[in-house]
Amino acid sequence: MNPIISATELAAELVGPRPPVLLDVRYQLGGPPGRPAYEAGHIPGAVYVDLDSELAAAPGPGGRHPLPDVAEFGAVMRRAGVSATSRVVTYDGGQGWAAARAWWLLRWAGHQDVRVLDGGLEAWRGELSTATPTPSVGDFTPRPGGMPLLDADGAAELARTGLLLDARAAERYRGDVEPIDPVAGHIPGAVSAPTMENVDGEGRFLPAEALAARFKNLGAADAPRVGVYCGSGVSAAQQIVALEIAGIQAALYAGSWSDWVGDSSRPVAKGPDRG
C-alpha cells in the first residue's frame, strides 16, 4: 500500500462510502502545543492526538520520545475511533514528521491501512472545522511487531553490517551544532541523510523514482538491511515513509540519538564521514 495520500484523494474518500479515521498530529519541536492550532481549525472529523503524551512515553533512559506503553497507545487509538478494519489517515502541519510517527506506530502495532497526508494540512484545500468530533469507540488492539525496530545495540550492529541513515540535519550529523541533546555528533558508521531532502519546497514527498535514486546513492539498494535514526525517533519515521515509497523497508531506532548519548560508554563520531 502507498503510505501517503494526496489532499485530493483524501477529500474524495471523506465523502465516499468508507471515510477514513482522521488523526491530527500537529506538533512542533520546541514550539507551542498542537491542540490550540487544532481547536482553531482542522479537517472536519479529525481527532487530535498529542505526540508528546499519547504517541510517546515520558522522556527518560529510552530517549526524549520513547515508544508509548502498548496498552495505552491502543486505548488512545480506540478513543480516536480506530478499529481493526478502519482506514486511517494521519496529518500534521506539513513537515510530515509527527504524522509519520503516528503512521509508524500504527503499522508497528499491526494496523495495515494507514497513510500520511502528503504535504500535511498546508496541502488541504477544503473547509476547516472548529468542532470537536466524538467518534464511536474503535476496537483496535495493538499487536507489536508489524515494523522492524532497533535498539542501541542493533543500531550499532547495523551501522557496521548494513546501512544506518541519520535523518537529522547535516550540521547535527557532523557535530557542528547540537541544539537539543547533550552530546554532538553521530553514531559511528551512520550515513547522513537529512529528511528535508525527501520532500519538495511545499513539503510533499518527492516522486518514487526520485526517492529511489536518492536512497540508491546513499547505498540502500545494495545494503542487506537499512535502519534510520534521528534525534528522538520522530523525524526518522518520515524517512521510513520515504523509503517505503521508494520500495525499501527500513528499521527504526526509536530511541535514536537521545537514547544513544544517554550511555557515555557509547562511541561518538564527528565530521562529514561515517567515522
C-alpha positions, 0 to 999 in steps of 0.5 A: 500500500502507498503510505501517503495520500494526496489532499485530493484523494483524501477529500474524495474518500471523506465523502465516499462510502468508507471515510477514513479515521482522521488523526491530527498530529500537529506538533512542533519541536520546541514550539507551542502545543498542537491542540490550540492550532487544532481547536482553531481549525482542522479537517472536519472529523479529525481527532487530535492526538498529542505526540508528546503524551499519547504517541510517546512515553515520558522522556527518560533512559529510552530517549526524549520520545520513547515508544508509548506503553502498548496498552495505552497507545491502543486505548488512545487509538480506540478513543480516536475511533480506530478499529481493526478494519478502519482506514486511517489517515494521519496529518500534521502541519506539513513537515510530515514528521509527527504524522509519520510517527503516528503512521509508524506506530500504527503499522508497528502495532499491526494496523495495515491501512494507514497513510500520511497526508502528503504535504500535511494540512498546508496541502488541504484545500477544503473547509476547516472545522472548529468542532470537536468530533466524538467518534464511536469507540474503535476496537483496535488492539495493538499487536507489536511487531508489524515494523522492524525496530532497533535498539542501541545495540542493533543500531550499532550492529547495523551501522557496521553490517548494513546501512544506518541513515541519520535523518537529522540535519547535516550540521547535527550529523557532523557535530557542528551544532547540537541544539537539543541533546547533550552530546554532538555528533553521530553514531559511528558508521551512520550515513547522513541523510537529512529528511528535508531532502525527501520532500519538495519546497511545499513539503510533499514527498518527492516522486518514487523514482526520485526517492529511489535514486536518492536512497540508491546513492546513499547505498540502500539498494545494495545494503542487506538491511537499512535502519534510520535514526534521528534525534528522538525517533520522530523525524526518522519515521518520515524517512521510513515513509520515504523509503517505503515509497521508494520500495525499501523497508527500513528499521527504526531506532526509536530511541535514536540519538537521545537514547544513544548519548544517554550511555557515555560508554557509547562511541561518538563520531564527528565530521562529514564521514561515517567515522 
